[in-house]
Amino acid sequence: MRNRYHFSAKKGWINDPNGMIFAGGKYHLFYQYYPDDIKWGPMHWGHATSCNLSDWDEQETALFPDDLGMIFSGSAILDTENVSGFGSKEKPAMVLMYTSHDNEGPTEQQSIAYSTDYIHFEKYEGNPVIKNTPEMSGYKKDFRDPKIVKNTVIGGFTAVFASGDKIEFYHSDDLKNWEKTGEFLPGENGGFGELCECPDLFSLECDGKTYYVLLMSQAIDTSKRDDGHLKFFMQYFYGDFDGKTFTASEGCKKSGPLYPDFGPDNYAAVTFANMREAVMLGWAENWDYVNDTIATDYQGAMTLPRKVSLVETKEGKRLCFEVYVSDKTSLDVRKFSLNPGEKREVVAGKLSLEVTGDEIIVTRDKAFPAHVSGKLDEDAFHIFKSKRFIDGSSDVEVIVDEGLVEIFADGGLNVFTCRI
Ligand code: FRU
């Protein structure tokens, strides 16, 4: 049954959220979209808008594949100073930056598109704005998912990219000419260091100081690991951004890897642009099995938006999350408290939650997704664990929808997103 307040397309396939931004009095959500099938295919950017972040109106498709390839993930920014010349100060252009993915190479390059009505988008005639061809030295096979952020340290804009096992930073003053300013290696900073996707960079206050958070999705060779995680998941780092590159703080490096979500179904999550708070939303699926799950007219859903904060715990600084919609009364919210040693069914027969002394354990029914046999017998697909960062009882808030549950345990320090 269709989820009541988690976004899915009316028809067709969706994956990563793209270009999320508050502009023209509305929240905009773009997404990886293949309208003609319920499986991944030639990627477009679908588009939906909302006034309250829980009811979404689907708009016309924003970007279609072209000569440079499919339209892979990216982001949006509001050009309030009209540095691009695509709009005006009175009518700022929304500028989208995305990866043009040409299957032949495969070649991944970065392109831009713009709009002043925020519905109809024009591709820039000078695309790609960041080239990457096999003939060029420094060619990178995986070079994608630009997230543009306003650079409040040195001015202009920074685009954060996933480049193989690295994160790269580019700078621009006009959104058309870009220059590399730095890179960050997750694997050398206490995190996992294989293929990165969909990075994001944003700042948060903690103890009166500003910290930057570098968030990313990862695809990991699970045969090299024995920690029970699936191949696809997200990790984050906190530290400093000097306007050119990101440096993880010592505490972060020592505690890593750090996870924004301990459940299986939150991938490619990034934050909205042009909002005062950091509000994150992700694709509530996992590449490991999404193509094996039952679907009729549409496939893929998004998490609810979550406000992100950075808090000090006994284990060090950790991200903390709470659902962020205008009116929570329209959601099925279940609140309770569990003492260490207690276990509770969250959705009868489908999902349970247990708090031990120092762990939270979520168990999902093995029958999900019903027709995939064998694969789900592995614990990694139905038992999800996180280490606790606080002592004592756990305050839990659970948001239940038809096929998706979001669990915020320990006041939002331990989050699990699970399809059911
Ligand atoms: C992540 C991802 C991105 C890419 C997109 C293609 O889920 O693989 O790296 O841009 O999906 O649909």
Boltz pocket constraint, residues with backbone or C-beta under 6 A from the ligand:
constraints:
  - pocket:
      binder: B
      contacts: [[A, 15], [A, 16], [A, 32], [A, 43], [A, 72], [A, 73], [A, 99], [A, 144], [A, 145], [A, 196], [A, 197], [A, 198], [A, 267], [A, 268]]
      max_distance: 6.0
